[in-house]
């Protein structure tokens, strides 16, 4: 009976994560139920009598909750996002930021945040038109949500609070028409790329910034006000409740983790493929990948990975007989023999963490919230679920990278590569072959390990001890994104070495092996030493494009995915 890997099941966490990311690039339109829920919640909040204390609305923020709020909701809202705009570092990638905003707006449609309906609609119009804020990646505790990055996004939507539209958030009320979307171009999500891209300001410019695409289709930064002008859409004016609902959630770390989750799935699949390729070229035993062996272990991820390795091993010319070649040991080093166990464990962990992330995306991370007419103050903004998922991601990224680095060492070692030249150079001494490649890969693995320390272990209480238990989920998610990037570099290094292995052994591939034929065509044999930095990144990019997103429908397929 064919094994169905969970990612092929529409109910599976991996499928849910992929669907979330795919939906986040589509126009966001409220359903009639969404409109009803948001309108009812906003009316319920505005209908509370003055005796009910409401965090951030009648009273201040954080440890200042016992002090009265500014009587002007717009001033209160702008003050909130202004004082939190303290982020530093490189911006989050535009696709991550768009997902972040989409998650915030989607969570508001559940009707628990009581945002002003016109504010929500204006934000949705801007997102649908292609407006993507520039958001610094560093500075969030992910405790009271990702306050700092989301505040930068809020300021960009407000173009630093410019404009004086009395129908925007601060002036919206329960009796005004709730849903009046602004006109937007027909192809909403590409409108920003079709607008002229203003000049790029300095990264430390005090004015909020947004992304736009230049004539070559590359993302560039521009003043948010200029991008808004190019779109022909007005900015947002924040009222206190809507501003707090926007910044007070886990959407930045969640968006980063969702994107990295999909990257790690692709990386795992690519590593399984190169494992099968390496085993075939070396003539290594196929017994470690036999389905019967995996079946008795009773780990679904292991069984799926072994099937991928078998498919690639067969596609790369291995005989159906799983016995090792005449010059190979009965049992290979663990980096080949235990690949199904390592990568399968990663696959199962990704499945588990995908469930956590999908559940988080479906909920409301905000404070306070309206539930069945009751206003409840609590801590739903605390991003501990995302923090723990990202820390598991870090372990997964490390295991995949470690396995690949050890496979690279095996392929370069004459004691393990079947007596081929050391470092796969045909001119030992006169040439150094892949010595530099291995040095850099070892450095990447070391840096990856340094980044993988659990961020939640280093939490620091702050905010007058109001935030005395913080998860640092975005710190962890950012670190895992950097780890994953380095893992792709290690994969690129291994791919070049395996490509050289094919050159040295005179191997020829059939028509089905698309990635391997591309590598052979683009990267000639290393007959003489040459700089390989660019080739490493190009090889990794070829593999990434092939495996992201994961499209395998049957892990027992006889044709390799590459």
HUFENLIN-V108633 format. One record per backbone hydrogen bond with DSSP energy under -0.5 kcal/mol. CO is the residue of the C=O (numbers start at 1). NH is the residue of the N-H. If there is no record, write none. Layout:
co=CO nh=NH
co=CO nh=NH
//
This chain:
co=3 nh=5
co=5 nh=8
co=6 nh=9
co=9 nh=12
co=12 nh=16
co=13 nh=17
co=14 nh=18
co=15 nh=19
co=16 nh=20
co=17 nh=21
co=18 nh=22
co=19 nh=23
co=20 nh=24
co=22 nh=25
co=23 nh=26
co=27 nh=29
co=31 nh=35
co=32 nh=36
co=33 nh=37
co=34 nh=38
co=35 nh=39
co=36 nh=40
co=37 nh=41
co=38 nh=42
co=39 nh=43
co=40 nh=44
co=41 nh=45
co=42 nh=46
co=43 nh=47
co=45 nh=48
co=49 nh=52
co=51 nh=53
co=54 nh=57
co=54 nh=58
co=54 nh=59
co=58 nh=69
co=59 nh=56
co=60 nh=56
co=61 nh=64
co=62 nh=65
co=64 nh=60
co=64 nh=67
co=67 nh=60
co=71 nh=73
co=72 nh=76
co=73 nh=77
co=74 nh=78
co=75 nh=79
co=76 nh=80
co=77 nh=81
co=78 nh=82
co=79 nh=83
co=80 nh=84
co=82 nh=85
co=84 nh=86
co=88 nh=138
co=90 nh=137
co=93 nh=97
co=94 nh=98
co=95 nh=99
co=96 nh=100
co=97 nh=101
co=98 nh=102
co=99 nh=103
co=100 nh=104
co=101 nh=105
co=102 nh=106
co=103 nh=107
co=104 nh=108
co=105 nh=109
co=106 nh=109
co=107 nh=110
co=108 nh=111
co=112 nh=370
co=116 nh=119
co=116 nh=120
co=117 nh=121
co=118 nh=122
co=119 nh=123
co=120 nh=124
co=121 nh=125
co=122 nh=126
co=123 nh=127
co=124 nh=128
co=125 nh=129
co=126 nh=131
co=127 nh=130
co=129 nh=192
co=130 nh=132
co=132 nh=211
co=133 nh=135
co=135 nh=92
co=138 nh=88
co=141 nh=472
co=141 nh=473
co=142 nh=383
co=143 nh=145
co=145 nh=143
co=145 nh=147
co=146 nh=150
co=147 nh=151
co=148 nh=152
co=149 nh=153
co=150 nh=154
co=151 nh=155
co=152 nh=156
co=153 nh=157
co=154 nh=158
co=155 nh=159
co=155 nh=160
co=156 nh=159
co=157 nh=236
co=158 nh=162
co=159 nh=162
co=164 nh=166
co=165 nh=168
co=168 nh=171
co=168 nh=172
co=169 nh=172
co=173 nh=176
co=178 nh=180
co=186 nh=188
co=187 nh=190
co=188 nh=191
co=190 nh=194
co=191 nh=194
co=191 nh=195
co=192 nh=195
co=196 nh=198
co=199 nh=223
co=202 nh=205
co=208 nh=224
co=209 nh=134
co=210 nh=222
co=211 nh=132
co=212 nh=220
co=214 nh=217
co=218 nh=214
co=220 nh=212
co=222 nh=210
co=223 nh=227
co=224 nh=228
co=225 nh=229
co=226 nh=230
co=227 nh=231
co=228 nh=232
co=228 nh=233
co=236 nh=238
co=237 nh=169
co=237 nh=170
co=239 nh=243
co=240 nh=244
co=241 nh=245
co=242 nh=246
co=243 nh=247
co=244 nh=248
co=247 nh=249
co=249 nh=146
co=250 nh=254
co=251 nh=255
co=252 nh=256
co=253 nh=257
co=254 nh=258
co=255 nh=259
co=256 nh=260
co=257 nh=261
co=258 nh=262
co=259 nh=263
co=260 nh=264
co=261 nh=265
co=262 nh=266
co=263 nh=267
co=264 nh=268
co=265 nh=269
co=266 nh=270
co=267 nh=271
co=268 nh=272
co=269 nh=273
co=270 nh=274
co=271 nh=275
co=272 nh=276
co=273 nh=277
co=274 nh=278
co=275 nh=279
co=276 nh=280
co=277 nh=281
co=278 nh=282
co=279 nh=283
co=279 nh=284
co=280 nh=283
co=283 nh=325
co=286 nh=289
co=287 nh=290
co=290 nh=294
co=291 nh=295
co=292 nh=296
co=293 nh=297
co=294 nh=297
co=294 nh=298
co=294 nh=299
co=298 nh=300
co=299 nh=303
co=300 nh=304
co=301 nh=305
co=302 nh=306
co=303 nh=307
co=304 nh=308
co=305 nh=309
co=306 nh=310
co=307 nh=311
co=308 nh=312
co=309 nh=313
co=310 nh=314
co=311 nh=315
co=312 nh=316
co=313 nh=318
co=314 nh=317
co=322 nh=286
co=322 nh=287
co=325 nh=328
co=333 nh=336
co=333 nh=337
co=334 nh=338
co=336 nh=339
co=338 nh=342
co=339 nh=343
co=340 nh=344
co=341 nh=345
co=342 nh=346
co=343 nh=347
co=344 nh=348
co=345 nh=349
co=346 nh=350
co=347 nh=351
co=348 nh=352
co=349 nh=353
co=350 nh=354
co=351 nh=355
co=352 nh=356
co=353 nh=357
co=354 nh=358
co=355 nh=359
co=356 nh=360
co=357 nh=361
co=358 nh=362
co=359 nh=363
co=360 nh=363
co=363 nh=365
co=364 nh=366
co=366 nh=380
co=369 nh=371
co=369 nh=376
co=371 nh=374
co=374 nh=371
co=374 nh=376
co=376 nh=368
co=376 nh=369
co=379 nh=382
co=381 nh=145
co=383 nh=387
co=384 nh=388
co=385 nh=389
co=386 nh=390
co=387 nh=391
co=388 nh=392
co=389 nh=393
co=390 nh=394
co=391 nh=395
co=392 nh=396
co=393 nh=397
co=394 nh=398
co=395 nh=399
co=396 nh=400
co=397 nh=401
co=398 nh=402
co=399 nh=403
co=400 nh=404
co=401 nh=405
co=402 nh=406
co=403 nh=407
co=404 nh=408
co=405 nh=409
co=406 nh=410
co=407 nh=411
co=408 nh=412
co=409 nh=413
co=410 nh=413
co=412 nh=414
co=412 nh=423
co=413 nh=416
co=413 nh=417
co=414 nh=419
co=421 nh=424
co=422 nh=425
co=423 nh=434
co=427 nh=431
co=428 nh=430
co=431 nh=429
co=432 nh=435
co=434 nh=438
co=435 nh=439
co=436 nh=440
co=437 nh=441
co=438 nh=442
co=439 nh=443
co=440 nh=444
co=441 nh=445
co=442 nh=446
co=443 nh=447
co=444 nh=448
co=445 nh=449
co=446 nh=450
co=447 nh=451
co=448 nh=452
co=450 nh=453
co=454 nh=457
co=455 nh=458
co=456 nh=459
co=462 nh=467
co=463 nh=466
co=466 nh=468
co=467 nh=462
co=472 nh=476
co=473 nh=477
co=474 nh=478
co=475 nh=479
co=476 nh=480
co=477 nh=481
co=478 nh=482
co=479 nh=483
co=480 nh=484
co=481 nh=485
co=482 nh=486
co=483 nh=487
co=484 nh=488
co=485 nh=489
co=486 nh=490
co=487 nh=491
co=488 nh=492
co=489 nh=493
co=490 nh=494
co=491 nh=495
co=492 nh=496
co=493 nh=497
co=494 nh=498
co=495 nh=499
co=496 nh=500
co=497 nh=501
co=498 nh=502
co=499 nh=503
co=500 nh=504
co=501 nh=505
co=502 nh=506
co=502 nh=507
co=503 nh=506
co=510 nh=513
co=512 nh=514
co=513 nh=517
co=514 nh=518
co=515 nh=519
co=516 nh=520
co=517 nh=521
co=518 nh=522
co=519 nh=523
co=522 nh=524
co=525 nh=527
co=526 nh=426
co=532 nh=536
co=533 nh=537
co=534 nh=538
co=535 nh=539
co=536 nh=540
co=537 nh=541
co=538 nh=542
co=539 nh=543
co=540 nh=544
co=541 nh=545
co=542 nh=546
co=543 nh=547
co=544 nh=548
co=554 nh=557
co=558 nh=560
co=562 nh=515
//
